[in-house]
Amino acid sequence: MVASMQPAPELKEPKVVKHDRMPFTERMVSDAECKQAYQQVMGMRQNEYQRQALDKMVASMQPAPELKEPKVVKHDRRSLFQGHVVG
């Protein structure tokens, strides 16, 4: 084990939304799928590189913080269109 590894964040069992309004069989299927997905994620977190990739993916899914000041955007005068890399 690498000494510089950070401890994994606490993962909680996923909660199913509107679980009480589902028929019994759908609840059972939903619970089984959630449990299987949770087990797969926990299995992937055993590998350091997969854990880093999962953490990066989860961080990218977080909403951007709300800006308190205007955003200053700079454009390269040589770029022809948005996304054009001059180099």
C-alpha positions in Angstrom: 0.0 0.0 0.0 1.3 3.4 -0.9 1.9 5.7 2.1 0.7 8.9 0.3 -2.8 7.4 -0.5 -5.7 9.3 0.9 -8.4 7.5 2.6 -11.5 6.8 0.5 -14.5 9.0 1.2 -17.3 7.4 3.0 -19.7 5.9 0.5 -23.2 5.4 1.7 -25.7 3.0 0.3 -27.8 4.7 -2.4 -31.3 5.6 -1.5 -34.1 4.9 -3.9 -36.4 7.8 -4.6 -40.2 7.2 -4.3 -39.5 3.7 -3.0 -42.8 3.6 -1.2 -44.9 4.2 -4.4 -43.4 1.2 -6.3 -45.0 -2.2 -6.4 -43.3 -4.9 -4.4 -41.6 -6.6 -7.3 -40.3 -3.4 -8.7 -38.9 -2.5 -5.3 -37.1 -5.8 -5.1 -35.6 -5.4 -8.6 -34.6 -1.8 -7.8 -32.9 -2.9 -4.6 -31.1 -5.7 -6.3 -29.8 -3.4 -9.0 -28.7 -0.7 -6.5 -26.9 -3.3 -4.4 -25.2 -4.8 -7.5 -24.1 -1.3 -8.7 -22.8 -0.5 -5.2 -20.8 -3.7 -5.1 -19.3 -3.0 -8.5 -18.2 0.5 -7.5 -16.7 -0.8 -4.3 -14.8 -3.5 -6.3 -13.5 -0.8 -8.7 -12.4 1.3 -5.7 -10.0 -1.5 -4.7 -7.7 -0.5 -7.6 -5.8 2.8 -7.0 -6.1 4.0 -10.6 -9.7 3.2 -10.9 -10.4 4.9 -7.6 -8.7 8.1 -8.8 -10.7 7.9 -12.1 -14.0 7.4 -10.2 -13.2 10.3 -7.9 -12.3 12.5 -10.9 -15.6 11.6 -12.6 -17.6 12.3 -9.5 -15.9 15.6 -9.0 -16.6 16.6 -12.7 -20.3 15.8 -12.1 -20.5 18.3 -9.2 -22.1 21.6 -10.1 -19.7 24.5 -10.5 -19.5 26.9 -7.6 -21.6 30.0 -7.9 -19.5 33.0 -9.0 -19.6 36.1 -6.8 -17.9 38.4 -9.3 -17.9 38.7 -13.1 -15.9 36.2 -15.1 -13.2 37.7 -17.2 -12.7 35.8 -20.4 -9.6 36.2 -22.6 -9.5 35.2 -26.3 -6.4 34.6 -28.4 -6.6 37.0 -31.3 -5.3 34.2 -33.6 -8.1 31.7 -32.8 -10.6 31.3 -35.7 -13.5 29.8 -33.7 -14.3 28.6 -30.2 -12.3 25.5 -29.4 -9.6 26.3 -32.0 -6.2 25.6 -30.6 -3.4 27.9 -31.9 0.0 26.4 -31.5 
